[in-house]
Structures are given as structure tokens and as C-alpha cells.
Amino acid sequence: MKPGVYHYPQCYEVAFSYRDILAELAVFNTLIDRHSDIPVSNVLELGCGPAPYVEALTQHGYAYTGLDLSQVMLQYARHRTDQRNLNAEFQLGDMLDFQLDKPMDFAFLLLGSLFIRNTSDLISHFDCVARTLRPGGLYLLEQCVAFAPFIERTFTWELSQEGIAVKTTFHVKPLSHVDQTAEETLTLEVSHHNTTKVLQEVWLRRLIFPQEFLMFIANRNDFEFVGWWKNWSLAQPLDNFQANNRSIVLVKRVQNKRGLRAPHGA
Ligand SMILES: C[S@@+](CC[C@H](N)C(=O)[O-])C[C@H]1O[C@@H](n2cnc3c(N)ncnc32)[C@H](O)[C@@H]1O
């Protein structure tokens, strides 16, 4: 078995360094200005990994909390924020079953990091976010709704930073149309000085299809759908699938949306 990608935060960061973090921060801020019903002073990143957005967010004035299942990632993220004395804290935890000791004003999850294997995982995740997010607060998810056709696909790209060159391959193999599951494999071929190593993560993902997502949110009493856009561009609402689309989806935590009464005896 190859060593895991999430055990090498620096290599992971090189692989995903194509992002324009300041431009994405501007999108966060615009969405907050337009759609949040509450002022935002703290933000929560689920599956935060090395916390690549923490500098931008804390410099903007937000207090940052990152939650991740990987000790190695959190150690790397903590080192980065301690060195710069940033207003950030981290919690080891599972995004499918977590609780924070304080409510959050805004939550986000990037790069398709919603690691669910089945429908119960999806429900548990949104239950946890609902418990954590203040009513009126927003939850932004990137690449979590499957807008692309459910077919076998491979993406490859190469990037380098500070002498570390990484060739990344992301492979999606549909497993079951009935369960909406796919096996996803992330492989990093890393070259540094004269050494090379291959890192790999393989996981099973339960996909969420677009109309299913709308119905899922519509049927929840604690969230409402706000919008979805292509490639972090608020000028491009999602109409049709485009390759390499970094789609974002926004929902809002609401209180008792339809005024539903608790069932008898509850
Ligand atoms: C693709 S990385 C994203 C990291 C970071 N958010 C970014 O934008 O670069 C996914 C992260 O999710 C974490 N992760 C995977 N399953 C998780 C779970 N069930 N709960 C919390 N974190 C999880 C991994 O450890 C990894 O750090």
C-alpha cells in the first residue's frame, strides 16, 4: 500500500496550489454581504487539512476554526498559525459526527471534501452543521454536488513550489448507480531534489445529484437553498455542466423553515 496523501501536507498543498485564495475570499465576502442574515465574526472550515485559507480569513478579521480527522494535517495547520500568531483554532473530529463548544457564523467545505459513503452520512453531516451554525448563517460547499456525468473520468495536472514537483491524478470510477457510489483515487507523484515518492488516497463516495440536493435541502426544516455557481464566479449561475467546473453551492441555516410542528408525542 502506498503512503497516504494526507500524511504529507506540504505535498498536498503543492498539488492544490492552483487556487486563487484572495479571489475566493472576495467571493466569501460577497456571499456574506448578500445572503447572510447575521454578522460574521467566526468561520468554520470542515475537512480543513492544512488550512490554506487561514491567513486570508484571519487577516480579513474572521476568527477561524478548522476541523479535520487527520492529526498530521492539524499539526501542520497549527504550526502555520502559531508561527504567525493567527486567530485560529483547530479541532480533531469527524465531519459526520462533531460538536463544537461555540456556535459559528459561517461554515465552508472545499474541494469536494464532503466524504460521505451513504445517505445516513449525508443526513448526519447536515445535522452536525445545523447544530453548529447560528440561524441566519451560511454554509458554502465546493464541488460537493455531482454536476458532471456519472462516468469514469481521470484528471491530471502538474505543479511545483519551492523545489517540490507534484504530478496529481484524480480518478473516478462509478461503482453503483443504485447506491450512487464511486471509488475515487487521488495519486500524487512527488519529486523533490533527487528523490521521488508516490502518495495515494482511495475512498468510496456517495454522490449527491443536483435535483436530489435541492429536494434534500427543501425537505429539511433547518436549511434553505440560496444558490449555485460555476467556477467561483457569482456572474455564472449553474445552468449546464462544464468540464473542470469548481462549482460552489450555498445554503442558509434557518429556524423552523415551514413552521412544522413536532409529531405527536415528540
Ligand atoms: C481534499 S482535503 C481538503 C483540505 C482543505 N480544506 C483544502 O481546501 O485544501 C480533505 C481533508 O478532509 C479531511 N477529512 C477526510 N474525511 C474527514 C472526516 N470524516 N471528517 C473530517 N475531516 C475529514 C482529510 O483529512 C483532509 O485533510
The ligand as a MOL file (V3000), in Angstrom:
LIG
                    3D

  0  0  0     0  0            999 V3000
M  V30 BEGIN CTAB
M  V30 COUNTS 27 29 0 0 0
M  V30 BEGIN ATOM
M  V30 1 C -9.1970 17.4640 -0.0350 0
M  V30 2 S -8.6070 17.8020 1.5920 0 CHG=1
M  V30 3 C -9.1640 19.4750 1.7680 0
M  V30 4 C -8.2880 20.3100 2.6570 0
M  V30 5 C -8.5890 21.7960 2.6840 0
M  V30 6 N -9.9620 22.0570 3.0600 0
M  V30 7 C -8.2950 22.4490 1.3610 0
M  V30 8 O -9.1650 23.1560 0.8520 0
M  V30 9 O -7.2040 22.2880 0.8430 0 CHG=-1
M  V30 10 C -9.7120 16.8840 2.5580 0
M  V30 11 C -9.4680 16.8990 4.0480 0
M  V30 12 O -10.6020 16.2960 4.6780 0
M  V30 13 C -10.1510 15.5200 5.7730 0
M  V30 14 N -11.1910 14.5240 6.0660 0
M  V30 15 C -11.4900 13.3820 5.4080 0
M  V30 16 N -12.5420 12.7670 5.9740 0
M  V30 17 C -12.9040 13.5310 7.0330 0
M  V30 18 C -13.9370 13.4410 8.0130 0
M  V30 19 N -14.7900 12.4280 8.0200 0
M  V30 20 N -14.0210 14.4190 8.9370 0
M  V30 21 C -13.1460 15.4530 8.9620 0
M  V30 22 N -12.1620 15.5990 8.0500 0
M  V30 23 C -12.0450 14.6540 7.0940 0
M  V30 24 C -8.8230 14.9400 5.3180 0
M  V30 25 O -8.0410 14.5650 6.4290 0
M  V30 26 C -8.2490 16.1070 4.5100 0
M  V30 27 O -7.4370 16.9150 5.3130 0
M  V30 END ATOM
M  V30 BEGIN BOND
M  V30 1 1 1 2
M  V30 2 1 2 3
M  V30 3 1 2 10
M  V30 4 1 3 4
M  V30 5 1 4 5
M  V30 6 1 5 6
M  V30 7 1 5 7
M  V30 8 2 7 8
M  V30 9 1 7 9
M  V30 10 1 10 11
M  V30 11 1 11 12
M  V30 12 1 11 26
M  V30 13 1 12 13
M  V30 14 1 13 14
M  V30 15 1 13 24
M  V30 16 1 14 15
M  V30 17 1 14 23
M  V30 18 2 15 16
M  V30 19 1 16 17
M  V30 20 1 17 18
M  V30 21 2 17 23
M  V30 22 1 18 19
M  V30 23 2 18 20
M  V30 24 1 20 21
M  V30 25 2 21 22
M  V30 26 1 22 23
M  V30 27 1 24 25
M  V30 28 1 24 26
M  V30 29 1 26 27
M  V30 END BOND
M  V30 END CTAB
M  END
